């Protein structure tokens, strides 16, 4: 019984202590007690993502143009004002010592199913954008041109994607 009375007294005292806080809900009556300075540092951000890590050309038949086994989706996001993505291919090196390399100029690309293929023997502009847009995906199609002097075998190389930004 004494315990119930004690708990009741604590509850009543608590209500009296909380009452002044309820009255002070009008912010115009509040007095500034301290100030905390806030700094936010937004670092430059860039993301270039490819849907696959490798493409393959199945060259079966006489020399000519062969499309890659699949297209590649490239998604670019950045918080920088202006940006661009460029690509350049390395020559395709044969696994066999008997064959010569395939020049990088015989690798080509097109964007979003256009039929205008541009060779990757030199650094090429793929896409441009700015920070005010959400990341956008583009589809890249690749083509390899073979010639009569290309010997049978497996050839390997890379396409290097570079990002250039303007703060």
N, C-alpha and C positions, 0 to 999 in steps of 0.2 A: 504494500500500500504506500509506504514511504517512497518507494522507488517510482511509482506512477505519479505521485505528487511532484517529485523532483524532476522527472521527465517533462511533465506539464509545465512547470515553472521555466525550464530551459526553452521549451517551445515558445512560450509567451515572450521571454526575453529576446529570443531570436527574431520574433516578429517585430518587436520594437526596434531592434537594431537594423533590420532590413527596410523598415519604413522610410528612413531618411534617403536611402538609395533610390527608392521608388519615386520620391519627390524630386530628386536631382536628374530625372530623365530629360528635362528641358536643358538642352546643351548650351543655351545662352547663359545659364547660371554657372557653368563649369569654369574653373580657373586652370590655366595651363600649368602643369607641374614639371614637365620635362619634354624634350624634343629629341627624336631619333632621326638622324640623317639616313637617307636611303640612296644607294647607288646601284644601278644595274648596268653591267657591262655585257653587251651583246656581241659575241665573237662572230667573225665571218664564218658562214656555213656554206658548204657545197657538198652536194651528193650527186654522183653519176653512177647509175646502176644499169647493168646489162642483164637481160633475161636469161642468157646462157653464157657459159665460159668458153665455148668452142663451136666453130662451124666447120662443116665438112663439105667438100665438093666430090661427088661421085662422077668421075670422068670416065664414061663408057662410050667409046665411039671415036669418030675422027675429030681432029682439032676444031675448036670453035668456042662458043660461049656456053658456060655451064653455071647455073644458079646454085647457090648454097642449098644444103638440105633443109634449112629453115631460115626464117627471118629472125631478126634480133630486135627486141624492144629495148630502147634506151630511155631512161627516165632521169631528168635533170631537175634538181631543186637547188635554189641558192637564195640567200638573203642579201646578195650584193646587187648593186644598182643595175649594171649591165654585165652580161656574161656571154661566153660563146664556147662551144665544144668543137674541137678539131680532131681529125683522124689522119693517120699516116700508117702505111703498111711497111713491114720489113720484107725483104725478098724471102721466098719460100725455098728453104734449104733441103736438098734431097737427103734421105737417110742412107742412100747408096753413094759410094764415091765415084761411080761411073757416070752419073747424071749431072747436068749443070743446074744451077739454081733457076727458079722461075722469078723473073723481075717483079718487083712490087707494083709496077705500072700496069700489070695484067690483072691485078685485083681492082675491082670497082664496086661502088655502092650507089644505091638510090634511096630516097626517103619517101615513106608513106605510099608505096606502090606506084610511084612515078616511074616511067620507063627511061628517064634521063640518067644513065649511069655515068659517074665520074671516077676516073682512076685514082688509086690511092698511092701512086708513086711519089706524090708530093703531099705536103700538109694541106688538108682540105677542110674548109669550114663546113660543119654538119648542121648545127643549129645555133640560134641566138635567142636570148631572152632577157628578162629583167626580174627584179625581186618582187614586183607587185603581183606576180602570177603564182598560182599553185603549181607544184611539180607537174610536168606534162610528159607523157610518153610519146615517143616517135618510133616508127617502125623502119628499120634499116634492112635493105635487101642487098645481098652481095653476089657478085658475079666474077668468075675466073675465066680468062681467055687462054686457051691452050693453042700450041702451034706444033707443026710437024716434028720439030727437033726435040720436043719434050719426050724424054724416055719414060717407060713405065716405072712406077715406084711411088713411094710415099714422100711427100714434101711437107715441111712444117715451117711455120712463121707466125708472126703476130701482127695484129692491128693495134696500134697505140692510140688511145683516146686522151686528149689533153684538154684541160679546162683553163680558160683565160677569163679573168674578171677585172672589172673596173670598179673601184670603191665608190 
